[in-house]
Amino acid sequence: MADSEKEEAANLQMEFEWVLHEEVHAVLNQLHTILLECVRRFPVPLCGNDGAQKQDKFVLTAPPEQLKCVVTVTGDSITHADINFKVQRQQNVIHRTMIQNDNPWKLQQVQDAGNHLQQAILHIENVDKDYMFKSSEEVLHVLGNILGCLQRGRSSLIVPRKRTIDDLMKSRNMKSLAPSLPEDLAISFYIQSHKLIFAVYQLSNVHGTMKFDSHQAECSIPWLNEVLVLFTVALQLSQQLKDKICVFSQYRDFTVGSRSNSALSW
């Protein structure tokens, strides 16, 4: 190997060791700070923080007077709602129902996202601050776990779980409504990105085939937007470090391979 190649390999090794021993811990510490900030934005107690659950009130409407819903969201549940709506085939009938505090409507997506966030923080805290990483594989394993949790947490809020009408009608949340709705009607509350969505479904039997009409109203929830921004920043930071480690690994493998080939040809 030429002297210049030896020097380049030595410099690369020094830089790689600095990344393993210094930069990885610095990024993990930065991630920990970002995720704790995300925890503070959540409306439910996380990571041993047993503070009071945040309570907000929202109005969801869809013109022209098709849907109107006034909801109180406490933590990860709708603890009160006044619901009024019309359906397509009965425009002169207003359906009214309520959700009461003693039988709340659970927003499972919030709890799921919070659980994934806590798990990501645990993966970071399980790495001792004085631990000396010995290989890229070790770092990639830790980052893979963190990225997986962050991706699942973010997806919980952005991509609602798909459910059939039958699932909706039989769901535990439908039992929160008082009075109950007619058998051909169902409602749903779910989160999509930074919005709370209220949807109404009406079933009908058309020539033996079950079909449904749907209408929805939505409102923006400020804390969701902040949480999604922090999830995204943490994901980008984790991915950047992972990409850097992967580049070092590939370059080193290439260098080793080049040396082997040179030896063989020699």
Sequence and secondary structure as in RCSB ss.txt:
>XXXX:A:sequence
MADSEKEEAANLQMEFEWVLHEEVHAVLNQLHTILLECVRRFPVPLCGNDGAQKQDKFVLTAPPEQLKCVVTVTG
DSITHADINFKVQRQQNVIHRTMIQNDNPWKLQQVQDAGNHLQQAILHIENVDKDYMFKSSEEVLHVLGNILGCL
QRGRSSLIVPRKRTIDDLMKSRNMKSLAPSLPEDLAISFYIQSHKLIFAVYQLSNVHGTMKFDSHQAECSIPWLN
EVLVLFTVALQLSQQLKDKICVFSQYRDFTVGSRSNSALSW
>XXXX:A:secstr
  HHHHHHHHHHHHHHHHIIIIIHHHHHHHHHHHHHHHHHHSSS  TT      EEEEEEEETTTTEEEEEEEET
TEEEEEEEEEEETTEEEEEEEEEE TTS EE HHHHHHHHHHHHHHHHHHTS TT     HHHHHHHHHHHHHHH
HHHHHHHHS     HHHHHHSGGGGGEES   TTEEEEEEEETTEEEEEEEEEEEETTEEEEEEEEEEEE HHHH
HHHHHHHHHHHHHHHHHHHHHHHHHHHHHHHHHHHHHHHH 
